Amino acid sequence: MGAQEAACPACTAFYPIRSGIVDMLGDPPAAVAQELRGLAAENAIDTDSEGLGAVKFMEVASIDSPAAVLDRTRNDRIQYYQLTTSSYLEGLSRCLLDSNLKVLEIGADLTLWNLRVLKDMCAEAVAVNIYFQVVTGAPVPDWPLRVLADMNHLPFEDGYFDLVVCSATLHHSSDIPGALAEIARVLRPGGRALVVNEPVAGFAKGLGGGQGHDRNHLIHEVPVTFAQWLQAIRKSGLQADHFLPAWYTRRLRFGGPLPAGTRFAGLARRLGPVTKHRALAELVSTAGRVPGQTVLGLPLNAVLWKPV
Ligand SMILES: C[S@@+](CC[C@H](N)C(=O)[O-])C[C@H]1O[C@@H](n2cnc3c(N)ncnc32)[C@H](O)[C@@H]1O
């Protein structure tokens, strides 16, 4: 791994670069250090002997392709990557895309696929995470720019980005209102943030085979109710265009029976006939969104617009 440095044009500080990744995290704040220790435990890294650097720059034999990631969950009852990918793409279609975009992904997927689908529209693309995988000896990818940083303290100037994308990441923040305020700060007026696949703690989450926290206990995944999400978004000053992904009703209409054990499969079965009627399916998608999120805990999916 070659070591270099990057100079910040605004503050003249220097940041180390390893394997093409700019380390702006340095000695991480306590909450991030804890999250890194959780990742270390999940990946059999001994931070006592190797330090947190071994997590930030996580050496692996190879980095999975997006197809390999999708393969992992194809036969699961939840089909996590199939559904989160579909919600992400649907959300992008609501972002009023353009060319020459300056795009930031927070909590970048390690395949960097979320940015790659936007590549031809990007003037600049920055992937932020608290760790990246590196393959010793492999060519260093020169796109997108990978930056180690904390979403609660984004190291970018005000109003720099046109588009921020963030999937299943904000709920890992120890300060969600603070992270949303950071997103609002780095967006230009008229810019958009796509926030998708964020878990919501619904009142009935324990019913219907609810998902618990199945990660290492050091990983920060605190349940957030829909009302708390709304409050945090309101505080950021961003204007939310919420949506329920169309695949919810299309899957019931065209996709055949849901796999055994799917959450709320009984309710979905009862809704099945309703979704055969297009207009009723649209009604379920719109009128059913808030009760679905508040009670059942359907994920938060929204485009957040920064007022001009
Ligand atoms: C559930 S994963 C989601 C990954 C990916 N965006 C996806 O949709 O599959 C949450 C991501 O947030 C990252 N993360 C956790 N805390 C963070 C922080 N303080 N700042 C930036 N990223 C963070 C994690 O490393 C992880 O990659």
The ligand as a Tripos MOL2 file, in Angstrom:
@<TRIPOS>MOLECULE
LIG
   27    29     1     0     0
SMALL
NO_CHARGES

@<TRIPOS>ATOM
      1 C1        -26.2840   -1.0870    6.5040 C.3       1 LIG1
      2 S1        -24.8300   -0.5030    5.7420 S.3       1 LIG1
      3 C2        -25.4860    0.1170    4.2220 C.3       1 LIG1
      4 C3        -24.4800    0.0530    3.1280 C.3       1 LIG1
      5 C4        -24.9780    0.4580    1.7510 C.3       1 LIG1
      6 N1        -25.2250    1.8850    1.6840 N.3       1 LIG1
      7 C5        -26.1870   -0.3370    1.3570 C.2       1 LIG1
      8 O1        -27.2270    0.2580    1.0510 O.co2     1 LIG1
      9 O2        -26.0930   -1.5780    1.3100 O.co2     1 LIG1
     10 C6        -24.4560    1.0100    6.6410 C.3       1 LIG1
     11 C7        -23.2040    1.6860    6.1420 C.3       1 LIG1
     12 O3        -22.9970    2.8930    6.8900 O.3       1 LIG1
     13 C8        -21.6180    3.0020    7.1480 C.3       1 LIG1
     14 N2        -21.4430    3.9110    8.3140 N.ar      1 LIG1
     15 C9        -21.6510    3.6170    9.6170 C.ar      1 LIG1
     16 N3        -21.3830    4.6800   10.3890 N.ar      1 LIG1
     17 C10       -20.9850    5.6790    9.5590 C.ar      1 LIG1
     18 C11       -20.5640    7.0260    9.7580 C.ar      1 LIG1
     19 N4        -20.5180    7.5700   10.9940 N.pl3     1 LIG1
     20 N5        -20.2500    7.7730    8.6830 N.ar      1 LIG1
     21 C12       -20.3000    7.2330    7.4320 C.ar      1 LIG1
     22 N6        -20.7030    5.9640    7.1710 N.ar      1 LIG1
     23 C13       -21.0390    5.1890    8.2190 C.ar      1 LIG1
     24 C14       -21.2010    1.5710    7.4250 C.3       1 LIG1
     25 O4        -19.8110    1.3690    7.3630 O.3       1 LIG1
     26 C15       -21.9680    0.8260    6.3350 C.3       1 LIG1
     27 O5        -21.2510    0.7660    5.1390 O.3       1 LIG1
@<TRIPOS>BOND
     1     1     2 1
     2     2     3 1
     3     2    10 1
     4     3     4 1
     5     4     5 1
     6     5     6 1
     7     5     7 1
     8     7     8 2
     9     7     9 1
    10    10    11 1
    11    11    12 1
    12    11    26 1
    13    12    13 1
    14    13    14 1
    15    13    24 1
    16    14    15 ar
    17    14    23 ar
    18    15    16 ar
    19    16    17 ar
    20    17    18 ar
    21    17    23 ar
    22    18    19 1
    23    18    20 ar
    24    20    21 ar
    25    21    22 ar
    26    22    23 ar
    27    24    25 1
    28    24    26 1
    29    26    27 1
@<TRIPOS>SUBSTRUCTURE
     1 LIG1         1 GROUP 0 **** ****
